[in-house]
Amino acid sequence: MKIVIISRPSDCFPNIISKGLKEMIQKQGFEVEILHEIPFLMRALPLIEQPIRWEANFGFRIREKIKYFFHDFLLKKKLANKDVIIISECYANLFWRNYLYIEVIRNITNAKIVSYTDGPLDSAPLHKKRWINNYDRDEGFFDFNLFLTDKIERKVPLKKNQYKIGVNLCISDEIIKVDSDFKILLDFEQIGVESERTFQKMFLLSQNILFTQLLGQYTNVQIRKIYSEHNILFLSLPETFGLSIGEALCLGCKIAIPDRNWVMSWDIYDELPYFFIIYNSENLYEILEKEKNVSKEERIRVIRDFKSLYPDFIFGNDKNLEIFLHHLSKS
């Protein structure tokens, strides 16, 4: 069975989960490769169709099709010989029509087309209402669906041909660093939630607490090193799943949020573990004073407890993946 994963270039959510999925599939004894060809699925949109949610004028689109004509021709031939094509992408992007022209794959091969994303659409009704409309596709467009979780905002039963396989973060314990300085890490700024970020920065400055703010772009190695050097990561917005949450906790960095609903997919029986810190303007000083005095062993404790409580979010769920691959082989 010839399997290929289509992902994005650069160190981003689709690429990170793709690397983990490749390792998981290889452990099951199958050959698989990753192609960073999401841009191909954007270029493939017919010129008579209007791109949605990405801007490109007609002339640019023509130039791109000409520039990559031979590249895309050879790629189509390669994909036509595959048995399984897994498309790894973020929650909303995967289902937008006239964004990724996944239909091009249907036109060149009878391969099974599989989606791999955060979670089911119906597990995030608020995000679905905000991002998905009646024109967009749903999970039924794909032959199979793979999910990191079955709960983004709420837990939902999985349908036929849907599997919760978690994510393999492929994080080595060797990069864990216990730093002597107490430092806060501020997540990337996001449009629409600037007031929360302003409060975070003003408070930390008023208390002379060291902090770093994520800016620009980082490689996967760089960002994980940064997580390993900080004690608490302050999120900047509600997360669908939150890959940064898993990466930070893997390295002993706690997560701070102003509202538990920012991390709903991480609930365990409607509770959040101690390494999720829920703060407000009244209790933040007390919380940080307490965290400053925590021993260095606390980071090791966070790592140990995270691995124990969320094994599917660090190693992936090999059992569910095995069931999926078995059904895939039969089909």
Secondary structure, DSSP 8 states (H G I E B T S, - for coil): --EEEE--SSSSHHHHHHHHHHHHHHHTT--EEEE--HHHHHHTS-TTS--SSS---HHHHHHHHHHTHHHHHHHHHHHHT-SEEEEE--TTGGG-TTTS-THHHHHH---EEEEEESS-GGG-HHHHHHH--TTS--GGGSSEEEES-SBSSSB----TTEEE---B----GGG----SS--EEE----TT-HHHHHHHHHHHHHTT--EEE--S---HHHHHHHHHT-SEEE-SS--SS-HHHHHHHHTT-EEEES-GGGGGGG-BTTB--TTEEE--TTTHHHHHHHHHTS-THHHHHHHHHHHHH-GGGTB--HHHHHHHHHHHHH-
